[in-house]
Amino acid sequence: MERCLLLLICLMLTACGGGSGSGSGGATLGLSERPGNTECLAFEGSGEVQLTPVAPDLSFNRPLLMLPHPSQSGIVYVVEQGGVIYRLDLTTASRTQLADLSQAYPLSTCEECGLLGMAFDPDFASNGFIYLSFTEDTGGGRTSFVARFESADNGQSLRVDGGGALLRTNLLQQSQPFANHNGGHIVFGPDNLLYVGLGDGGSANDPGNRAQDLSTRLGKLLRFNPDGSPNGSGVSGSVPEIYAYGLRNPWRFSFDRQNGDLWAGDVGQNAFEEINRITAGGNYGWRCYEGFERTNNSCGASPDGPFIDPVATYGRSEGISVTGGYVYRGNNIPALQGHYLFADFGSGTLWALAPHGDGSFQRRTLLETGRNVASFAQDNAGELYLVTFSGLFRIDPVAEEIELPQQLSETGCVQASAPWEPADGLIPYTVIEPFWSDGADKTRYLALPDNTRITLDDSGDFALPRGSVLVKNFLLGQSLIETRLFLHNADGSWSGYSYQWDEAGTDATLVDGSRDVPVAGQTWHYPSAGECSLCHTAAAGFSLGLETLQLDTDFTYPGSGVTANQLSTLAGIGVLSEPPTAAQRSARLTRSTDAEASVTDRARSYLHSNCSHCHRPGGTTQSGMDLRFSTPLANTGACGAAPDNTDLGRPGAQLLTPGDAENSLLYLRMLAEAQFRMPPISVLEPDTEGARLVADWINQLAGCN
């Protein structure tokens, strides 16, 4: 009972204050110094990813491509530049030869020539069509071909005619003025159409300005029907198959298997390598631009574009030739979910582009492979591979055994002899508007590795260093029921774990998976680690409440008894790399229960805290709503919008109907049956007060502006 009373007093203290902060300007700090922390840490690891050799006993000669059989698990095809295609059984590490085009055709042997691409028809199971992209020496020059071949035995061999020649149907034939920049990659998109990439024809600086010339296929991404007839984007020009243009030499492009986005690596000249996200009709700038910079080249009749900027670039100090990859959608490396992986052929550096909620991406190095990365591959499960001149590799998480302590008292995040008290290295904090947790009260703590700091992005979201741990206690009445640890692991991933307190309140035990337990007259849900990730989204910065919108408020620190502004305190004790700027502190949430505040600020704060971690750009929901506090109502995608999936049996209901909460699903789903209720995770008790607030806000709206 004494422990529970102490916790209750702490909760009451953390609820004190709420103004803009007596600590603003650094006059008052809630803590005198930053506590040292060497115990409450996430797990260490040796790096982001590792490469696992695939069929290491087999050698390949300049392999450029690997792709899976459309339906047979464990069967992949390895394409060599010299013309050989192997059918490789990964389960036995054995291979057979599908074909050798060099024995059938005069393949070009220049550095960027030869067999460059392969794709299976979407209806391969019924028609057996396989498409190949290659360059041949024809007369005095080189010609790029895309041709269709046939397999009658499910991809074990290619059919031949009565004279023994391969059955071949040419779909595209393009003469090449120079030996380089042949492109050659081919992919079927989610629309079941064939996409073909061709470089600008070669030489330097695109001497014919072909990438901007819509009367030629060179420097373009093309789109065809499976029979080879044009199916471009409607770009005004004389070549109807043009889908996008302004490319120098697109070396590997792919579709995001989740949303259909088309990503491409475009090889630069002397300054920058590019990653582009390709859209129909887009002009990607070459030869007018290289990366984000204007070149000295003339650009013909349209020197000002419009041009589409690359998503990311890198310079010559980091590599010489980009190899486009894939957006990772596998399950083995959760930290990379939704990240675009690519590499450099020269330096062998493997990077990831991590998406941010504002549509931007941050590049980081995953591994220095030391290998010539010619291509990426994606298997049918979404796992990624590297095709290098020195072998084939699967991209795997770093092998490290992770064993969580079974008892909370053993984690280093609490006092071992009194686990209801935080460890000395933890920093307490509170949020202005808490996430609804079935009526539970919460106390929150932050643990950072020594000699590390938190950085803030432009929106004021906290980026915590790896090794950090967030600790949250849940109480019903005066009793501790759960403690959650949220860890920023060494591989860049975040993982959450729940500990269930015993009835005596002496210690808590790690929950295996999820669990529903009767507690204090209600059912309490202990979430699994996977469920934690559903709310702690990458788009929201994983840590959720740690943002200036939530922390720019006074807080009475339990250890010191001093009331001070949290942001000023964190900056003053050296936790933040830089103090928040005026722009980052230009807005703050309002407590939804603050009767003196406007109903609009209260409701929008509630929606920000409870909904915007998913409902924002880059979020995990299929809905297009953006419920962040900073987003104007007219731009949220909710006002006057039709439902994304269910209308809860109310025909004509909208996501938000101004002046009519009873026909607004934003309100109705807060009180709906469990399978339709929002938020969808760990909400067994509907928040009736929060729902009433949202209803009052909607009912007083006169429109969407």
N, C-alpha and C positions, 0 to 999 in steps of 0.2 A: 504493500500500500504506500509506503514511504517513497519507493521508486516512482510509482505512478503519479503521486502528487508532485514530485520534482519535474517529471515530464510535462505535466499539465501547466506548471508555472512557466516552464520554458516556452510552451506553446503560446501562453498568454503574452509573454514578453515579445515573442516574434510578431505578434499581431499588432503591437503598438506602433505608433508613427504612421506614416503614409503620405506625408507631404513631399515636396520636391527635394527635401533633404537638408537638414542642418549641417550635413557634411559637404554640401556643394561648395566648390572652391577649395576643398582640402582643409577647411578650418577645424573640422572634427573628424576623427577616425574612430571606428568602432573597435579596431584592434590595434595594439601598439606595434606589432611586427608580424611578419609572415611566419606561421609555424613551420618547423621542419617536418618533413614527411619521408620516411624511408621504409614504411611498413605497409601502408594502404596503397598498393600499386597494382595496375593491371599486369598482365603476363608479358614477359620479355620474349623476343623472338629474334631470329637471325636475319630477317629481311621480309620483304613484301611477298615475293613468290619464289619458287624454285622450278627448274626445268627437269623433267623426268624423261630420260631417253625412251624413244619408241622404236622397237625392233633394232636395238643397237648393234646386232651382229650382221645386219644387212647394210651394204653401202649403196649410195646413189650418186649419180653423176649430174651435178648441177640441177638438183630438184627445184622446181619453181612453184609447185602447187600440190596440195593434198586435199581431197574432198571425199566425203563419205558416200557409200552406196545409199541410194534413196530409201531402201527398206531393210537391208540386211545389216544387223548390228555387228560391229567389229570388222566390217569390210570397208577399206578405204582405197582410193586410187592415188598413186603418186605419179606426177607428170614431170618428166625430165625435159630440159630445154632442147636436148639433142633429138627428141622425137619419141622416146620410149615411154610407154604408160604401163605401170605395174598395178596389178590388183593385189593388195596386201591384206592378209588376214592377221589382225592384231592379236587375236587370241592364241595363235600358234607362231606368230612372227615369221610366217612363210609367205612367199609371193609367187605369182605367175605373171606372165606378160600378156597384157591385153592387146597391144599393138606396138609397132615401131614404124612411125611415119617416115623416118629417114630412109627406110627400105622401099617405101612406096612413092615418095615425092622428093623433089630437089629442095629440101628445106634450106633456108638461108642459115649461114653459120656466123653472122656478125654478132657482136656482143649483146645486142638487144633484139636478136632475131630468133627464129626457131619455133618450137611448140610452146605457146604462151598461155593458153587457156583451155578449160574443159568445163562442160556443164551437162547435166542430165535434164532431159525434157520433163516437165511436170507430170506428163502422162507416160513416163518411162515404163511403168509396169505393164501397160497395154501396148505401147508402140515400139519400145526398145530404142528410142532415138537418143543419140549422144552427139553433142556439139563440140567441135574443136576449133581453136583459133591458132593460126600459125602463119609464118611468112615463108614464101617460096622464092627462089631465084627464077625469074621469068624473063627470058631474053637478056637484055642488058641491065635489068634492074631488079628490084624486089617488090613483091606484092603481098599484102595482107589478105588472108582468106578467113572467113568463118564458114565452116562446112558442117553438114549433118551426116552422121554415120548411123549404122544400125547394129543392134545386138539382138540375136535371137535366143540367147541363153542367159539372160538376166545379168549381162555385164561381164561374162567370162571371156568373150571374144567378139570381134567385129565381123559382120557378114561380108562376104566377097561375092563377086559375080562369077559367071561360068568360066571366065579366064583367070580367076584367082585374084583379080584386083578388088580393092576395097570398094564397097558401095558408097558412093560419095555424092552429095548434093550441095553445090555451092550456094550459100545464101548471101554472102557479101564478098566483094572483090575490090580492093583499094590499092592502087599503086603508091609506093613510098619513094619520095624524092631523095631521102637520105637513109643511112643505115640505123640511125638512132630514133628514139621516140616512137616506137611502134605500138606502145600500149599493149593491147592484145587480151586483156582480161574480159571474160564473158560470164554473166550471171543471169539466171532467171529470177525475176522479182516476185513479190507476193501477188502481183497482178497476172502472173503466168506469162509475162512478156520477156523477151530476151534483150538484155542490156549489153552493149558492146562499147569498150573504151578504146579510142585511138589517140595517139599523140599528135603533136602539131606537124609532123612530117620530118622533124629533125633539124640538124645543124644547130646554130645558136641564134638566139633572139628571134626565132620564128621568122626567117627572112621573107617569107611570102605572106606574113600576117594571116596565116591560115586559121589560127584559133578563133579569130574574130570574123572570118569570112564565112557567111552562111551558105555559100555555094559549094563548099567542100565538106567532106566528112572529117577531115583532119582537125585535131585539137578539140574533139567533141566526145560527148557520151551519146550513143545512139540507142534507139529502141525499135525492136522489130516484133512482129508476130512470129510464132514458132515456125511458120512456113517461109519466113524471110521477107514478107511484105512489110512496108514501113508502118510504124505506129509511133511517130514522134510526139512532140509536145505542142505542135502548132506554131513553132517559131517561124516567123516570116522569113522565108528563104526558099531556095530551089531544091533543098534536100529535105524531103518530108520525114526522114527518120531521125533528125536531130532532136535530142531530148534536152541537152545542156551544152554550153560551149564556153570558150575562153579557158581551156585547159592546156597545159604544156605537155604532160605525159602522165595520165592517171595510172598509177601503179598500185593496183588492187583496190577494189571498192566492194562494199557489202551492204546488205539491208539488215537493219535491226529487226530481229525476228519477233520482237514484242510490238513495236509500233510502226514498222515499215519504213523508218527513216533511212535514207541512202547516204552513206559515208564514203569518202574517197580520199586517198592520199595522192597529191599531185606533186611530182618531182620538180624542184626548182632549178634555177640555173646557177647563179653564183652567190646568191645571198640567202634565200629563204626556202625552206620546204613547207608545204601546206597540208593542212587537214581541212577538207571542205564537206559541208553537208549539202548534198545536191538536191535541187528542186527543179521541176519541169520548167523549161524555158530560161533557166538561170544562166547568167553570164559571169564567169569566175575570174575575169580580168586579164588573163595572159593574152597578148604580150604587153598590155598597157600597165599591168601591175604584177609584181612578184611579192608574194606575201601581202602586207599592208602598204607597201611602198610603191610609188609611181616609178616606172622605169623611164629610161631615156628614149624608148622606142616610140615611133609614131604609131598612131592607132587607127588610121584610116578615117572614115567618115564620122565615127562616133567615139571621139577620144574621151568623152566623159561618161561612157557607159549607158545605163546604170550597171554597176558591177556589184557582185555579192562578195563581201569580205570572207576570208577563211575563218573557221572556228578557232584554229590555233596555227602557229608557225614556230619554227626554230631555225637558228642560223648555223653558219658553217663551223662554229666552235663546238657544235654538238652532233653534227652528222653531215652527210653528203647526198643521201638519196632516201627519201621516205618510202616506207612500206606500209600501206594502209592495212588495217586489221578489221576488228569487229567490236560491236558493243557486247560486252559480256552479259550473258543471260543464263549461265550455268548455275549450279548449286554448290559446287565445291569450294568456291572462294567468295563468301558473302560480302566481304569488304569491297569487291569489285563489281557488285551488281549495278548495272546501268552505266558503267564506265566504258569509254571507248579506248581500246588497246591498239597501239601501233608501235612501229619500231623504225630504226634506220639501218639500211643495208650495210653502210660502211662502218659505223661505230658499233653496231650491235646493241645499242641502247633500247630497252623496252620501256615504254611510257604508258600511262593511263591518263585520260582526260576525265576528271571527276565533274559531274554536272552540279551546278548550283541552282537554287530556286529562281534566280533572276534570268535564267537562260544562258548564262556564261559557263565557262568550263575552266577548271584549274588543272594544269599539267603537272605530273609528278613522275619521278623515275621509279620504276618497279625493279629493274635489274639491269646490270651491265653484263650482257651475255657474252660479249667477245666473239660473236658469230655473225656471219653474213646472213641476215634475215631476209629471205627472198619472198616469203609469203606467210600468212596466217591460215589456219584451217579451223573450222568449227564442226564438231560432230553433231549427231542428231539430238544429243542431250544438252547442247549449248556450251560444252566445254571447249576450250581453245587450245591450239597447238601452234608451234613454230616450225616452219619449213626453212631450214638453213642449208648452206652448202656443206656443212659438216654434220648433217644428220637431222632427224625428226625428233621433236620434243613436245611433250605435253606440259602446259603451264599449270602448276599445282600450288596449293598453299604450302607454306613452309612447314616441314614436318616437325612438330613439337607436341609432346604429350602435355595436355592441359588437365590438371586435376584440381578442381575447386575444393576448398575445405568444406567438410560436411557441416561443421558448426560455425555459426557467425562469430563466435568468440575466437576462432582460429584464423580469421581473415586478415587481421592487422588493421581493420577499419573501425574497431571498437575496442574498449578496454577489455582485456582478456578476462579479468576477474569481475568485471561489471559490464557485460556486453550491452546493456541498455544505455551506456554512456559512450559518446564518440571518442575515438582515439585522439591523442593530442595533436596530430598533424592535420586534422580536418578543419575546414573553414565553414561555419554555418552560414546559411543564406535563406531568404524567403522570396516569394514571387508576389506580384500585385494581385493577379487573378489566377488562382490555382485551377488545375484540371480537375473536373468532377471525378471523384473516386468513391462512388457509392456511399457518400456521406462521411468518409473517414477524414480525420485531421492528419496533417503531415508535417514532419520536420525534415529539413534538407541540409546536406553537407557536401562539400567539395574537397577532393584530395588531389593534389598535383605533385608530380615528381619534383624533387628539389632541383633548383637551377633551371626550371622551365617556366614559361609564361603563357598566358592566354592572349590570343590576338582577336581583334574585332573586325568583321567585314564592314562594308559600307552601310549595311542595314542595321548594324549593331549586334549581329549574332556572334556568339562566342565560339571560337575555334580552340578546343582544348588540346594540349599536347598529348601525344601517345603515352600511355602509362597512367593517365588520369582515371579516377574513380569517382562516380557520383553515388551518394548514399541517401536513401530516402526511407524514413520510418513512417508506417501507417498505424493510426490508433483509432479504435472505435470506443467512444466513451473515454475512459482513462487507461485502457489496456492496449499495449502493443500487440499487434496481430501479424505484422509482416515488415520485413526490411528488405529492400531491393538494392542490389549493387549493379551499377551500369558502368561497364569497363570499356575504355578505349585501348584496344589491344595493340600489340607491337606491329601487327600486319596491317593496321589502319582500320580494321573492322571495329564495330561496337557490339557488345553482347551484354544482355541483361540476365540477372539471376535473382530468384526469390528465396528468402529464408522465412520459414513459418515459426512463429514464437510458440513455446510451450505454454500450457495454461498457467503455470506458476510464474511465468515471466522471467525465467532465469537464463534462458538461451534460446536460440532459433536454429532450425535445421534446414539444410538445403532442400528445396522442393525439386523432385525429379519430374520434369514435364510440367503439366498444368494440373490444378487441383481445385475442386469446389468443396468448401468446408463450412458447416453451420457455425456462425460466430455472432454472439450478441443479438440473437433473434433474427438474423438475416444470413444469406449465403454469401460467403466471401470467396472471390475467385483469385487464385494464385496463378499468374500467367506463366506460360513457358517462355523460353528464350526467344523462340520464333515469334511469339505474339508481341514481345517487347519491340521487335523490329518493325512491326506493322504500324506502330505509332511513332517510334523514334526514327523518322525517315531521313534519308540523305538530304532531301529538298529542304527540310526544316533544320538542318545542321545537327541532327541526332540528339543533342542535349535538351532540346525544346525550351524549357524555362529559362535557360541561361542566355538572355538577350537583354539589351538595354531597355527595351519596352517593358520588360517585366521587373528588372532589378533597380530601376531608377527611383528608389523610394527609401525612406528611413527604415531602419531595422535596429531593434535593441539586441545587441550581441549578448547571449547568455553568459559567456565567460567573464566579460568585462562590465556588463550592465550599462554600457554606453550606447546611446541611441545616435546613429549616424547614417548618412547616405551610403548605400552599399557600393555604388560605382566609385564614389570618392574613396571609400575605404579600400576596395580592391586595388585601385590605382596607387593609393598611398603606401600600401605595404608591398608593392612590387609584384603583384599577381598579374596585372595587365601589362602587356608590352608597351602600350601607349595609353594615356588617359582618353576617355571617349571624347570625340569632337562634338562641337555644337550641333552639327547635323545629325550625329548619331543619338543625341539626346533631345532632338527637336520634338519627339512625341513619346508618350508613355501611356500604358494601359490604365484603365480605371477599374477599381474593384466593382464587380457586378452587384454587390450588395450595398454600395454607397448610394443612399437615397438622395444625397445632395447633388449627385452628378446627373448629367442628362441621360435619358433612356437610350439614346443612340450610342453614346460612348460606352455605357455599361454593356449593352447587347453586343456591340462590335468587339469589345474586349473579351466577352465570354466566348464568342465564336472564334476569335483568334486563338485563345488558349485551348479550346476543346476541339476545334475542327480544322484549323489552318495547317496543322502539321501534315495532313494529307491533301486538303483542298487548297492547293497552291501550285504554281508552275513547277513541273517536275515531280509532283507528288505521286503517291501510289494509287490514287483513285482513278476510275475511268471518267469521273465527272470532270467537266471543265471549269468548275467553280474555283474562285480565288477568294478565300475568306480571311485573308490577312487584314489586320487592323488598318494598315496603310493603304489598302486598295479602295478607291472610291466605289461606292455602291454600284454605280452604273457600269463599272468595269469588272465586277465580281463574277459575271456570268450567271448570276442567280436570279436577278430581278426580271420577272416576266418570262423566264426560260422554262421550256418543257422539261419534264423529268428525264433523268438519264436512264433509269430502269423502271422502278415501280412507281405507280401513282397511288398506292395504298387503297385501291378501289374507289378513288375519287376522280372520275373523268373530268378533265379540264383543269385539274390542280397543276400549279406551277411550282418551281422550286421556291420562288418567293413572289407572292401576289401582293403588291402594295395595298394596305388597308384591309387585308383579309387573311388573317393567320389561319383560319380554318380551311383555306384552300392553298396553304403554303407548306410544302413538304419539308422545308427547312425546320419549321416548328413541329409539324405532325410526326416526323420521324424521331423526334426526341422522346415521344411518348408511345411510340409504336411497339408492337410485339418484338420480342428479343431479336428475331431473325432480321427485322427491318430497322431496328433502333440504331440511332446515331448518338454518340460514337459507337462503333461496333464491337470494341474490345473492352472486356472487364467492366462492363456497365450492366449489372444485373438489377440495380435499383435506379429507376428513371429519376432524373433531376427535375422535379416538378417546379421548384422555384425558378431554376434557370429557364425552363420551358415557358413559364409565365412571363418572364422578362422578355424573351425573344418574341412571344406573341404580342405583348404590349408594344414593343418596338415596331413590329410589322403593321399592327393595326393603326398606328399613328402616321405611317408613311403615306404621303400623298402621291408619290411617284418614285421613279428610279434615280433621280438626280439628287 
